[in-house]
Amino acid sequence: MSSSTARMAPNRLLGLVFGAVYILVGLLGFTVTSGFGFFATSGGLLLGIFEVNAFHNVAHLLIGTALIIGGLKSTAAAKAVNGTVGAAYLLLGIVGLFLVGTAFNVLALNSADHVLHFASAAVLLGTALGTDKRTKTAIA
């Protein structure tokens, strides 16, 4: 690990790492979604457990891109993107529990997706809210 990476703010590093992973997941998802409609309520199994359709893959690509852009731009941008994506994943985790088995499940969510969305929300929100805080010191 280079010294510049070792000193990178946690939000920037997390944004870059999560962004790269989400882009990779989005691209790999297209290898298992052949034969499923773009908004199909069921889809192919990525890594044998995560259900995805083409819309879900595109969402991963867009989220990954946003995280990388935030991570490259500045600590403040990374913190904002991580917090926003984390909050969105928390909301999706909650709402997604009620979508499975309905016509509104346009992301083809399943139980493994819920666990991953809640975990992503915890890490992204925890990092956005708990790190990279500036402390003011009083000059006497």
Backbone bond lengths (Angstrom), bond angles and torsions (degrees), N, CA, C in turn:
res aa  C-N    CA-C-N  psi(-1)  N-CA   C-N-CA  omega(-1)  CA-C   N-CA-C  phi
1 M - - - 1.458 - - 1.521 107.48 -
2 S 1.310 117.46 131.44 1.459 120.82 -179.43 1.518 110.21 -73.74
3 S 1.334 114.85 160.48 1.467 118.33 -178.58 1.519 111.51 -66.20
4 S 1.342 117.86 -30.24 1.465 119.28 178.45 1.526 111.38 -70.19
5 T 1.328 117.35 -34.80 1.460 120.83 176.88 1.525 110.16 -70.44
6 A 1.337 116.57 -38.76 1.454 120.46 -179.17 1.528 110.77 -64.24
7 R 1.322 117.90 -29.27 1.458 121.25 -179.23 1.521 113.19 -95.19
8 M 1.310 117.11 0.76 1.462 120.28 -178.56 1.527 110.03 -65.92
9 A 1.314 116.34 139.23 1.463 121.63 178.98 1.534 109.57 -57.64
10 P 1.333 117.42 141.68 1.472 120.82 -178.16 1.532 113.73 -53.43
11 N 1.325 118.37 -40.68 1.462 119.95 -179.25 1.520 111.43 -65.59
12 R 1.307 117.35 -38.84 1.465 120.02 178.86 1.519 110.51 -67.06
13 L 1.323 116.90 -46.21 1.457 121.15 -179.67 1.526 110.86 -62.49
14 L 1.323 116.93 -45.74 1.456 120.76 179.33 1.531 110.84 -62.20
15 G 1.327 117.05 -43.40 1.463 120.50 178.36 1.516 111.82 -59.00
16 L 1.320 116.77 -43.60 1.462 120.22 179.95 1.528 111.76 -67.34
17 V 1.324 117.03 -44.00 1.467 120.53 -179.01 1.528 110.60 -67.98
18 F 1.330 117.16 -51.10 1.468 119.82 179.45 1.526 110.45 -62.79
19 G 1.315 117.03 -39.24 1.465 120.60 179.06 1.515 111.42 -59.65
20 A 1.322 116.65 -46.61 1.465 120.65 179.64 1.529 110.80 -63.17
21 V 1.330 116.48 -41.29 1.468 120.18 179.53 1.531 110.52 -64.41
22 Y 1.335 117.29 -44.58 1.466 119.50 -179.37 1.527 111.80 -66.04
23 I 1.307 117.86 -35.96 1.469 119.51 175.99 1.529 109.89 -65.91
24 L 1.313 117.63 -44.13 1.460 121.35 177.76 1.526 110.90 -60.60
25 V 1.328 116.45 -44.78 1.472 120.89 179.01 1.536 110.34 -62.80
26 G 1.327 116.48 -41.68 1.463 120.19 178.52 1.523 112.11 -61.55
27 L 1.320 116.44 -42.95 1.467 120.17 178.94 1.527 111.45 -68.38
28 L 1.329 116.64 -45.34 1.468 120.03 178.79 1.523 111.85 -62.97
29 G 1.330 116.72 -31.58 1.456 120.32 179.73 1.515 113.35 -58.53
30 F 1.326 116.36 -31.96 1.468 119.29 -179.62 1.524 111.90 -68.37
31 T 1.323 117.76 -16.38 1.466 119.64 178.42 1.527 112.62 -75.24
32 V 1.339 117.27 -14.68 1.467 120.12 -177.32 1.529 113.13 -118.48
33 T 1.332 118.26 4.41 1.466 119.16 -174.99 1.526 113.67 -105.50
34 S 1.311 117.93 8.51 1.459 120.60 176.72 1.523 109.40 -61.40
35 G 1.313 116.69 131.81 1.459 121.22 178.96 1.515 114.10 92.02
36 F 1.321 117.39 -5.13 1.467 120.79 177.19 1.520 108.78 -107.06
37 G 1.315 116.81 142.97 1.460 121.33 178.08 1.525 111.10 -66.20
38 F 1.337 115.79 158.58 1.458 121.78 -177.60 1.522 111.32 -55.55
39 F 1.337 117.43 -44.03 1.464 122.67 -179.94 1.528 111.98 -107.63
40 A 1.322 118.09 26.11 1.470 121.73 -177.46 1.526 110.17 -57.76
41 T 1.315 116.06 140.80 1.476 120.34 -179.96 1.529 112.01 -79.19
42 S 1.305 116.70 -5.19 1.459 121.68 170.63 1.523 106.24 -135.07
43 G 1.305 116.05 159.77 1.458 118.20 -176.62 1.507 111.57 -153.25
44 G 1.324 114.09 -166.40 1.456 120.54 177.97 1.515 110.56 -78.44
45 L 1.318 115.94 160.38 1.461 120.84 -179.80 1.524 110.20 -98.25
46 L 1.312 115.57 112.86 1.451 122.09 176.07 1.519 108.04 -83.82
47 L 1.327 116.78 130.12 1.472 122.75 -176.13 1.527 111.85 57.18
48 G 1.318 116.01 20.48 1.458 121.13 176.77 1.515 115.78 79.38
49 I 1.360 118.16 -3.31 1.474 118.80 -176.98 1.528 114.89 -135.79
50 F 1.335 117.82 -29.17 1.466 120.07 -176.67 1.525 110.15 -93.67
51 E 1.332 116.07 118.83 1.451 120.23 -179.32 1.528 109.40 -81.68
52 V 1.336 116.28 128.76 1.463 121.22 -179.28 1.529 110.24 -138.47
53 N 1.323 114.38 151.11 1.455 121.66 169.00 1.531 106.48 -124.27
54 A 1.323 117.48 -178.70 1.466 120.26 -176.92 1.527 111.70 -62.15
55 F 1.333 117.84 -38.58 1.471 120.97 179.06 1.531 110.69 -62.50
56 H 1.308 116.46 -42.09 1.464 122.55 178.10 1.543 109.34 -61.15
57 N 1.336 116.68 -42.19 1.461 121.13 178.67 1.524 111.73 -63.33
58 V 1.315 116.79 -44.11 1.463 120.64 178.51 1.531 109.83 -62.86
59 A 1.323 117.06 -40.30 1.467 120.48 177.86 1.524 110.06 -60.00
60 H 1.340 117.55 -42.66 1.464 120.51 177.58 1.528 111.19 -61.91
61 L 1.312 117.01 -41.31 1.471 120.50 179.53 1.530 111.19 -63.73
62 L 1.330 116.93 -43.03 1.467 120.66 -179.80 1.529 111.48 -67.80
63 I 1.319 116.90 -41.88 1.465 121.09 179.00 1.529 109.99 -65.18
64 G 1.314 116.53 -44.03 1.461 120.19 178.14 1.517 112.27 -60.81
65 T 1.322 115.98 -41.42 1.469 120.52 178.65 1.525 110.79 -63.92
66 A 1.318 117.19 -43.88 1.469 120.81 179.13 1.527 110.53 -61.80
67 L 1.326 117.17 -43.28 1.464 120.39 179.63 1.524 111.70 -63.41
68 I 1.316 117.12 -41.12 1.467 120.33 179.32 1.523 111.00 -67.65
69 I 1.318 117.40 -43.51 1.464 120.03 178.41 1.528 110.44 -59.90
70 G 1.320 117.24 -45.69 1.464 120.77 177.33 1.513 111.67 -60.51
71 G 1.325 116.67 -43.22 1.457 121.39 -179.25 1.518 112.94 -65.57
72 L 1.316 116.84 -32.99 1.459 120.87 179.65 1.527 112.59 -80.47
73 K 1.320 116.32 -29.42 1.466 120.50 -173.57 1.525 113.19 -72.97
74 S 1.307 117.84 -61.77 1.466 121.39 -177.36 1.520 108.93 -168.81
75 T 1.333 114.95 167.61 1.460 119.60 176.89 1.523 110.59 -63.28
76 A 1.327 116.55 -42.00 1.475 119.79 -179.92 1.522 110.91 -63.49
77 A 1.323 117.38 -41.61 1.468 120.87 179.29 1.524 110.29 -65.80
78 A 1.335 116.40 -43.81 1.462 119.95 179.50 1.518 110.83 -61.64
79 K 1.325 115.83 -42.61 1.466 120.39 179.28 1.531 110.65 -61.96
80 A 1.322 116.92 -42.66 1.466 120.79 179.56 1.527 111.35 -65.43
81 V 1.326 116.98 -44.88 1.467 120.18 -179.78 1.523 110.32 -66.95
82 N 1.330 117.42 -44.72 1.468 119.96 179.08 1.528 110.82 -59.43
83 G 1.327 116.89 -43.47 1.460 120.49 179.09 1.515 112.54 -65.12
84 T 1.324 116.21 -41.96 1.467 120.64 179.92 1.522 111.44 -66.56
85 V 1.328 116.33 -47.71 1.468 119.86 179.42 1.531 109.87 -65.70
86 G 1.321 117.26 -40.14 1.464 120.50 177.70 1.517 112.16 -60.56
87 A 1.334 116.34 -43.83 1.471 120.48 178.25 1.526 110.59 -64.97
88 A 1.334 116.50 -40.32 1.471 120.28 178.85 1.528 110.51 -63.83
89 Y 1.327 116.78 -40.59 1.462 119.62 178.18 1.524 111.80 -67.89
90 L 1.308 117.41 -35.92 1.470 119.63 175.82 1.524 110.04 -62.55
91 L 1.316 116.00 -46.00 1.466 120.75 177.67 1.531 110.88 -61.87
92 L 1.343 116.35 -45.19 1.466 119.76 179.27 1.532 110.54 -63.51
93 G 1.319 116.81 -38.20 1.460 119.58 177.93 1.516 111.80 -60.22
94 I 1.324 116.37 -42.59 1.471 120.63 -179.69 1.526 110.85 -71.22
95 V 1.330 115.96 -53.31 1.476 120.44 -177.50 1.533 110.47 -64.63
96 G 1.329 115.80 -37.37 1.462 120.01 -178.60 1.510 113.57 -58.71
97 L 1.324 116.86 -30.34 1.467 120.29 178.41 1.528 111.69 -59.78
98 F 1.321 116.60 -29.37 1.464 121.47 -177.37 1.528 112.82 -94.94
99 L 1.344 117.12 -9.31 1.463 120.53 -176.81 1.520 114.21 -88.41
100 V 1.320 116.60 -27.88 1.464 120.65 -176.77 1.524 109.61 -57.45
101 G 1.314 115.77 132.53 1.461 121.04 179.44 1.511 114.06 84.04
102 T 1.340 117.32 5.21 1.466 120.30 178.17 1.522 110.31 -116.98
103 A 1.315 115.81 167.19 1.466 121.51 177.55 1.529 111.72 -70.02
104 F 1.337 117.23 -12.28 1.468 121.22 -179.55 1.532 112.98 -86.69
105 N 1.301 117.73 -0.27 1.465 122.18 -178.94 1.536 110.26 -81.90
106 V 1.317 116.63 60.45 1.469 122.05 -174.96 1.524 113.17 -72.73
107 L 1.327 118.29 -6.90 1.461 121.79 175.04 1.530 111.71 -100.13
108 A 1.315 117.38 3.41 1.471 123.05 -179.16 1.526 110.85 52.94
109 L 1.321 116.45 52.12 1.461 121.95 -177.77 1.521 111.48 -77.15
110 N 1.317 115.26 147.45 1.458 120.92 171.78 1.529 109.06 -137.36
111 S 1.316 117.44 -177.92 1.471 121.26 -175.29 1.525 113.09 -59.26
112 A 1.320 117.77 -39.95 1.467 120.60 179.17 1.523 110.41 -63.09
113 D 1.326 116.59 -37.69 1.469 120.35 176.73 1.524 110.73 -62.27
114 H 1.317 116.96 -41.59 1.471 120.42 -179.53 1.523 110.59 -60.23
115 V 1.321 116.56 -46.33 1.464 120.74 -179.79 1.527 109.81 -60.25
116 L 1.327 116.71 -46.05 1.464 120.71 -179.52 1.527 111.61 -65.30
117 H 1.321 117.50 -38.25 1.472 120.37 179.16 1.525 110.89 -66.47
118 F 1.322 117.21 -42.16 1.471 119.63 177.66 1.534 110.93 -65.89
119 A 1.325 116.99 -40.14 1.470 120.40 179.08 1.528 110.61 -65.50
120 S 1.320 116.95 -43.85 1.469 120.93 177.90 1.523 110.27 -61.58
121 A 1.318 116.55 -42.39 1.466 120.78 179.02 1.522 110.44 -60.61
122 A 1.327 117.06 -44.44 1.463 120.63 -178.42 1.526 111.17 -62.81
123 V 1.327 116.97 -45.21 1.465 120.11 -178.03 1.525 110.77 -69.24
124 L 1.329 117.36 -47.12 1.468 120.33 -178.05 1.524 111.88 -65.72
125 L 1.334 116.86 -47.02 1.470 119.57 179.28 1.526 111.46 -67.16
126 G 1.315 116.39 -41.50 1.457 119.79 178.95 1.514 111.97 -60.13
127 T 1.314 116.69 -41.89 1.460 120.60 179.01 1.524 110.88 -70.43
128 A 1.321 116.74 -43.30 1.468 119.91 -179.07 1.516 111.86 -63.89
129 L 1.309 116.56 -38.90 1.462 120.34 -176.08 1.524 113.61 -89.04
130 G 1.329 117.48 -21.83 1.442 118.54 -170.88 1.517 117.28 -113.11
131 T 1.319 117.89 -1.97 1.466 119.07 -178.00 1.517 110.41 -129.18
132 D 1.305 114.64 174.54 1.469 122.67 177.01 1.508 112.78 57.82
133 K 1.307 116.76 34.24 1.462 120.17 177.75 1.513 108.81 -88.87
134 R 1.292 115.96 137.27 1.454 120.72 176.41 1.518 108.43 -88.50
135 T 1.294 115.39 137.34 1.455 119.09 176.79 1.524 108.90 -110.94
136 K 1.288 115.83 136.85 1.468 120.79 178.24 1.516 108.29 -95.21
137 T 1.288 115.48 133.66 1.458 119.23 177.29 1.516 108.59 -111.45
138 A 1.293 113.90 139.11 1.475 118.95 -179.40 1.520 108.83 -79.69
139 I 1.293 115.30 136.93 1.457 120.98 176.62 1.522 107.35 -99.79
140 A 1.315 115.45 117.26 1.470 119.61 -176.21 1.506 111.85 -90.85
